Structures are given as structure tokens and as C-alpha cells.
Amino acid sequence: MRSGDKILVLAIAAAAVLSLLMRSQGTSGGAVAEIKVGAAVIERIDLSAVTEPYTKTVYTGNDGYNVIEVREGMIRVVEANCPEQVDVRQGWISSPYESIVCLPHRLVITILPAEPQRRDIDGVSY
């Protein structure tokens, strides 16, 4: 292996470590799960404050329902009576700006950071 190859490998390894560190910083401040049906916010749950796991049933009209399971730091849809079950197969979400969507029931669960972040600079322009 030439010295240029070693430098390239080290640069790639450093970029990978930096990327992992930046990702972990984004989730360290806690997160809030926002549950919406249509445009209405049904509930906001501070995921870092959850001590005991629990389930919550959200009724969405026209006999639609979604059963949501909440644990410390994460949330998921356990059961729904929609045809495709995409929201159930999504699994757990825990990182800011991840979401679960059930289109037939117009249900959206989004993880928001606990502290508001500046949104004028993104990863591309920074």
C-alpha cells in the first residue's frame, strides 16, 4: 500500500467517525413525538420522559384506528385497520425528523428535536 493510499483510507475513516459523532449529537437533547390526524395535532409526547411503556389508540374517523406503542426514546404503530399496514411495518422511530405515515387514516407521527434548531442552513449549504 502506497502512502497516498494510506492517507485516503485515513481520510475516509475520519469522515465516517465524524459522521457518526454528528448523528449522535442530533439525538442527545431528547425528542418529542408529534401525533397528527390531518392538520390537527392530537398529542405531543416527550419521549425522554417516558418511564413505563404504554399503548394509545387513536381513532381517525370512518371506523379507522391506529394503536401506538410508546417507550423511552421511541415510538411505533403496533396495529391498524388500514389495508396495506405500511405504518405497522415501519417499526420503531427515534431520531429527529423520522416519521410514520398512515395515508388511509391521515395519521402522521413525526419525531421533533426537543430544542428548536435553526433551519436556515442545511447540510448542503453548510
N, C-alpha and C positions, 0 to 999 in steps of 0.2 A: 504494500500500500504506500503510495506516494504521500509526501507531506501535504500537498493540495487536497488529496482525498481525506486525510485526517482532519483538516480544517473544515471541510464540507460536512463531514459526519458530526463533528463537534457543534457546528452552527445549527444543523438540523436538530440535534439533541437539545441544544439550548432553547431553540424555538418551541419545541414540544413541551419542555418543562415550564417555560414562560406561559404558554397557552393554558396548561393545567392550573398554574397559580392564579391566572386571571379569572378562570372559570370558578375556582373555589372562592375567590373574593366576592363574586356576584351573589353567592348564596349564603354568605356568613351572617348577613344582617337580619335574617328571618324573612318570612314571606307571608303574604296574605292571599288566600284563595277567594276569588270573587265569583259568585254563582249568579248567573243571569238567565232569565227566561224572556226572550225577545229583547226589548230595550230596558226592561225593569231589573234592577239589582235586587235579588232575593235575599242574599246574605253575604257578608264578608267574614271570613274565618281566619284568625291569626294562627297559622299552622305551628308556630313555635310555642304557643301557649297551650296546645292540646296535650293533656296528660293521660287521658284514657281514650282508646279508640272507640268510635261510635259511628252509627249509620244514621242517615237522614233521608227521608223520602220527599222528593219534590214532585208535586203534581203540576202538570203543564197544560191542562185543558184537553178537551176531546178524549178523555179517559187515558191520557198519556201520563206515565210516571217514570222517574229515574231514582234508583236507590244509590245514594252516595256514601262511600265509606271514608272516614277521616281518621288519620293517625298523625302523630307528631311529625311535622315536616312534609307530609304528603297527603294526596287525595286521589280518589278514583271513583268511577261509576261501577258498581257491582252488578246491578240488574236494571234492565229497562224493557219496556214492552214495544220498542221500535223494531222494525223488520230486519235491518241489517246488523244491528248490535256492534256498530263501529266504535261507539263510545265505550262499551264494555271491554272490547278487545284492546282499547288504547292502553289500559293498565294505569299504573301509578304515575303521577306527575309531581315534581317537587322543585324544579328550577324556575326562576323568574321568566315570564313570558311564554311558558309552555301552556297549552290549553287542550281541553277536551270539548268536542262539539258533537251534539246530537241534533242533526238538521230536522228530522221529523218533529221533534218536540221543541225546537228553537232554544235548546239549552246550551249554554256556554259556560265552562268553568275555566278561569284564567288565573295563573299564579302571577301575582304582582309583587315587586320588591316592597319590603316594609317601609323603606325610606325612599321618597321620591328621588328619581335620578334625572339629571339633565338629559334631555332628549334631542338637543340641537346638534350634537356631534355623534356620529355613528362610527362603527368600526372601519368603514371605507374612507370617510373623510378625515379621520383622526390620524 
